[in-house]
Amino acid sequence: MAELTRDTVDRALAQVRAALDRNNVRDAIAVLERLRQDEQVEVFDELDVEDQAELLPRLDPETAADIVVELDAQDQADIAERVDDRTLSRILDEMEPDDAADVIGELPQERQARVLANMEEADDVRPLLIHPDESAGGLMTTSFLTLRPGMTAQEAIDALREWNPDDEMPYYLFVVDRERRLVGVVSLRQLLVASPNRLIGSIMNPDVISVPVGADQEEVANLMKKHDFLALPVVDANNRLLGIITVDDVVDVIEEEATEDVYRFGAVEPGVLNKPYFKTSLTRVLRSRVGWLVLLFVAETFTGSVLRVFEHELATVVALSFFIPLLIGTGGNTGAQTVSTIIRGLALREIQPGDLFRVLSRELMVGLLLGASLGAIAFLRAELWGSGFSLSLVVGLSVLVICTWANTIGSLIPLLAQRFKIDPAIVSAPLITTLVDATGLAIYLMIARLLLPELRGGG
């Protein structure tokens, strides 16, 4: 089915491009209108932004809104720049308020005012623009149905029937008092099975979990995941209901946060690469990667400094250099494994900031066990190479100490980063690997200086 859809999209894309090459916008629109919504989005997304700007005003506003809302934020901003205010206002009127606010929020201030002035649903959107994009207020929608405790189940169902069917799906119906304070929640199922004359106040659950309007979007996502919510109410400091966040919005947040973490794990700046792979310009790719690479490059020069400090030892026992790649590779891999495990635990709230010493003691033990196992293998490997007992012992002990050190530093740094309000994902595996390379090399050569007879007293 997926291959069939891809074939349909490819054929439609070729037809749309051919029609636009002939300046026949009507035929291009006709091709788009024959497609399913997901196929329309794929075709539209593959077009150049100039072609998108030419087609969008000719599409039915509802169809245009369905397409634009599925584009990534950068593409939405690009297309918004190229269409006139009235066209953009008509399209935004067909969107949910939270989606419209996301698009408007990317516009310059003076244009925001013009677009809002042309919108029929501007009053639903304006309150959302005052909240940061990555907060609960930025995620919520103001388009939802509320109930009163004194309503009957039948009255609630009648209100639901009259409610705009294009609004957010009412997984839960929230109950408010006359001051719009949140007092309860009723699931759609509870409402349907209740006796028609039963009061909402008697069937609602008064123990409602809500989120403050200023809460971070990651906190919202974790809360909804923890409780398996399909919708979450957003309240102000006085517990007045301001909006709701639905699960589809949280899925986008989870994808966004996961994407950022993946980029940071690879030492790539996530804010720059916000478009699909083949639509990202080489300039953007360069900007996203060069900063971290320069930092890691400078940090890696410390490895060279260590080699210079121990130049005498390496010149005296040339065989020491044979094991350098093995040792720094083992340390870097161990540290990368540890930091990945710790950051995952922090992200899933399995590890709390107060668990510092518990984590350190656990990872110290893991490092010792891993180091002992790998050290024994390294000792045997060095012996098989005919390195002699003393050098083999140096290699084995170095692996033991380096693995223990890498595990310790790989667990300590993310925990310290979180304690100082720094995203632990920024402490990426490449950074830990670079740090362990230099320190691990120093550990190896210091052990060699202590244990090898020909190096004792040298320096």
Buried (B, 14 or more C-beta within 10 A) or exposed (E): EEEEBEEBBEEBBEBBBEBBEEEEBEBBBEBBEEBEEEBBBBBBBBBEEEBBBBBBBEBEBBBBBBBBBBBBBBBBBBBBBBBEBEBBBBBBBBBBBBBBBBBBBBBEEEBBEBBBEBBEBBEBBBBBBEBEBBBBBBBBBBBBBBBBBEBBBBBBBEBBEEBEEEEBEBBBBBBBBEEBBBBBBBBBEBBEEBEEEBBBBEBBEEEBEBBBBBBBBBEBBBBBBEEEBBBBBBBBEEBBBBBBBBBEBBEEBBEBBEEBBEBBBEBBBBEBBBBEEEEBEEEBBEBBBEBBEEBBEEBBEBBEEBBEBBEEBBEBBEBBEEBBEBBBEBBBBBBBBBBBBBBBBBBEEEBEEEBBEEBBEEBBEBBBBBBBEBBEEBBEBBBEBEBBEBBBBBBBBBBBBBBBBBBBBBBBBBBBBBEEEEBBBBBBBBBBBBBBBBBBBBBBBBBBBEBBEEBEEEE
